[in-house]
Amino acid sequence: MFADLGFSSLTAPQAAIWFGLGLGLMFGLLAQRTRFCLRRAIAGDPAERRPAAGVWLMALAVALLGTQAAVFQGWIRFDSHRFLATDLPWLAIAVGGVLFGIGMVLTRGCASRLTVLTGQGNLRALTVLVVFAVVAHATLKGVLAPLRTTLGSVTLPLGEATSLAALPGGGLLWAALIAVAALGFSLRSGASRVALIGAAFLGALVPLGWVGTGLVLYDDFDPIAMESLAFTSTWSDSLFFTIASSSIPANFGIGLIGGTLAGALVAALTFREFRWESFSSPAQTGRYITGGALMGLGGVLAGGCTVGAGLSGLPTLGTAAILALAAIVAGGLLGQRLVTPSSSGSGARETTPQPVPAE
């Protein structure tokens, strides 16, 4: 379709960079205003968990309906996508998801949330993302790649069960059922109407990304990958591009990261929420760096983060994405248990949790 748009000085890969930049800009703005983050719904302050879950599920509902509607119209197809692989690397996904979930609790934010926080001046988030990107790149192409391939070699043949779309009723029906359940929870979650509307627009960016890269920018002579919102491989690519831009070209993911940082910065400055923040102690620094490393390793093994495998992945209805998101949630719950102080019996001395800087 890209060839029909009439561009004479812009190739499809070049257009994808600008498209990613625009998509990221919108994501950064909306995520900053809605405080969009799955970690808050799993392991945030008790009073904010239900509203945070409502915001996340509202975005997921719109992403599901929009993506499967595009599939139904024949605009995009996920038949050859990694989330619908016939051999499921279940061990890598399960281990990676749990590691990512624990890591996001240690760092008080998933990769997308930390990207937004970096844009509003949080140096803790920036430090974590550098570690996250280094470890993710090492897992994809460096010293940790053998671990990835070893775990990834343990697979389960799925046959026709690669997607919920293979079940009776088809993909659109199952997407609608999940979306209705998610919407029902969101509307009763206590989240503000403004936050839910913002989350709906944020969720619409997912099908926009799939259709934009898979249909509008499709070019037989200069193909690009069909992608949407994601923050694991994109941060790895962004790090590599930053230090070797003369050797590798920019791509959609690099534009997405740049746009997200810019969008969050604009929102933070506009609403006077930009402020410099850093670590308060060596112990806190160690905790965040450990969490960033776990997220980098886990995000690659699981095939994505809470956005790449969750918000964007689940709308594919792929079994791999469903398993990855379930493992991330399980890891988050486990991580919360590990970091929450507890008393051992009625005679135990009462402990006061140390304050943790706001995310």
ChimeraX attribute file (.defattr): number of C-alpha atoms within 10 A of each C-alpha:
attribute: neighborCount
match mode: 1-to-1
recipient: residues
	/A:1	13
	/A:2	19
	/A:3	16
	/A:4	9
	/A:5	9
	/A:6	9
	/A:7	11
	/A:8	7
	/A:9	6
	/A:10	10
	/A:11	16
	/A:12	21
	/A:13	21
	/A:14	16
	/A:15	17
	/A:16	27
	/A:17	21
	/A:18	17
	/A:19	22
	/A:20	27
	/A:21	25
	/A:22	19
	/A:23	26
	/A:24	27
	/A:25	25
	/A:26	21
	/A:27	30
	/A:28	32
	/A:29	23
	/A:30	25
	/A:31	25
	/A:32	25
	/A:33	18
	/A:34	20
	/A:35	18
	/A:36	28
	/A:37	24
	/A:38	29
	/A:39	27
	/A:40	26
	/A:41	23
	/A:42	23
	/A:43	23
	/A:44	19
	/A:45	11
	/A:46	10
	/A:47	9
	/A:48	16
	/A:49	18
	/A:50	21
	/A:51	22
	/A:52	28
	/A:53	24
	/A:54	28
	/A:55	34
	/A:56	28
	/A:57	29
	/A:58	30
	/A:59	28
	/A:60	28
	/A:61	27
	/A:62	27
	/A:63	29
	/A:64	31
	/A:65	25
	/A:66	23
	/A:67	31
	/A:68	26
	/A:69	18
	/A:70	18
	/A:71	19
	/A:72	14
	/A:73	10
	/A:74	10
	/A:75	16
	/A:76	20
	/A:77	19
	/A:78	17
	/A:79	13
	/A:80	9
	/A:81	13
	/A:82	15
	/A:83	24
	/A:84	22
	/A:85	20
	/A:86	19
	/A:87	17
	/A:88	23
	/A:89	21
	/A:90	22
	/A:91	18
	/A:92	24
	/A:93	28
	/A:94	24
	/A:95	20
	/A:96	30
	/A:97	35
	/A:98	27
	/A:99	28
	/A:100	37
	/A:101	35
	/A:102	31
	/A:103	32
	/A:104	30
	/A:105	28
	/A:106	25
	/A:107	25
	/A:108	23
	/A:109	27
	/A:110	28
	/A:111	32
	/A:112	28
	/A:113	26
	/A:114	25
	/A:115	26
	/A:116	32
	/A:117	28
	/A:118	25
	/A:119	27
	/A:120	26
	/A:121	19
	/A:122	20
	/A:123	18
	/A:124	23
	/A:125	29
	/A:126	18
	/A:127	18
	/A:128	27
	/A:129	28
	/A:130	18
	/A:131	20
	/A:132	29
	/A:133	27
	/A:134	22
	/A:135	25
	/A:136	30
	/A:137	25
	/A:138	19
	/A:139	23
	/A:140	21
	/A:141	13
	/A:142	12
	/A:143	12
	/A:144	15
	/A:145	17
	/A:146	14
	/A:147	15
	/A:148	21
	/A:149	15
	/A:150	11
	/A:151	18
	/A:152	18
	/A:153	15
	/A:154	13
	/A:155	14
	/A:156	12
	/A:157	13
	/A:158	14
	/A:159	10
	/A:160	12
	/A:161	15
	/A:162	21
	/A:163	24
	/A:164	21
	/A:165	20
	/A:166	14
	/A:167	13
	/A:168	9
	/A:169	10
	/A:170	14
	/A:171	24
	/A:172	20
	/A:173	16
	/A:174	20
	/A:175	25
	/A:176	17
	/A:177	15
	/A:178	17
	/A:179	22
	/A:180	16
	/A:181	13
	/A:182	21
	/A:183	21
	/A:184	15
	/A:185	18
	/A:186	24
	/A:187	17
	/A:188	11
	/A:189	19
	/A:190	16
	/A:191	19
	/A:192	15
	/A:193	11
	/A:194	11
	/A:195	22
	/A:196	25
	/A:197	16
	/A:198	20
	/A:199	27
	/A:200	21
	/A:201	18
	/A:202	27
	/A:203	29
	/A:204	19
	/A:205	24
	/A:206	30
	/A:207	26
	/A:208	19
	/A:209	22
	/A:210	26
	/A:211	23
	/A:212	23
	/A:213	27
	/A:214	22
	/A:215	17
	/A:216	18
	/A:217	26
	/A:218	21
	/A:219	18
	/A:220	11
	/A:221	9
	/A:222	12
	/A:223	15
	/A:224	18
	/A:225	15
	/A:226	19
	/A:227	22
	/A:228	26
	/A:229	29
	/A:230	24
	/A:231	26
	/A:232	30
	/A:233	22
	/A:234	22
	/A:235	27
	/A:236	27
	/A:237	23
	/A:238	22
	/A:239	19
	/A:240	18
	/A:241	17
	/A:242	13
	/A:243	10
	/A:244	11
	/A:245	12
	/A:246	9
	/A:247	9
	/A:248	12
	/A:249	13
	/A:250	19
	/A:251	23
	/A:252	28
	/A:253	27
	/A:254	28
	/A:255	22
	/A:256	31
	/A:257	28
	/A:258	21
	/A:259	25
	/A:260	30
	/A:261	24
	/A:262	24
	/A:263	26
	/A:264	29
	/A:265	23
	/A:266	20
	/A:267	22
	/A:268	22
	/A:269	13
	/A:270	10
	/A:271	9
	/A:272	10
	/A:273	14
	/A:274	19
	/A:275	13
	/A:276	11
	/A:277	17
	/A:278	14
	/A:279	16
	/A:280	11
	/A:281	8
	/A:282	9
	/A:283	9
	/A:284	16
	/A:285	17
	/A:286	13
	/A:287	15
	/A:288	25
	/A:289	22
	/A:290	19
	/A:291	26
	/A:292	32
	/A:293	23
	/A:294	26
	/A:295	37
	/A:296	35
	/A:297	30
	/A:298	33
	/A:299	34
	/A:300	26
	/A:301	31
	/A:302	32
	/A:303	23
	/A:304	29
	/A:305	32
	/A:306	30
	/A:307	24
	/A:308	27
	/A:309	29
	/A:310	23
	/A:311	28
	/A:312	28
	/A:313	29
	/A:314	26
	/A:315	26
	/A:316	30
	/A:317	25
	/A:318	24
	/A:319	22
	/A:320	28
	/A:321	28
	/A:322	19
	/A:323	21
	/A:324	34
	/A:325	28
	/A:326	18
	/A:327	22
	/A:328	33
	/A:329	23
	/A:330	20
	/A:331	25
	/A:332	28
	/A:333	18
	/A:334	17
	/A:335	22
	/A:336	20
	/A:337	14
	/A:338	13
	/A:339	12
	/A:340	9
	/A:341	13
	/A:342	13
	/A:343	10
	/A:344	9
	/A:345	7
	/A:346	7
	/A:347	7
	/A:348	9
	/A:349	9
	/A:350	11
	/A:351	9
	/A:352	8
	/A:353	10
	/A:354	7
	/A:355	6
	/A:356	9
	/A:357	12
	/A:358	6
	/A:359	16
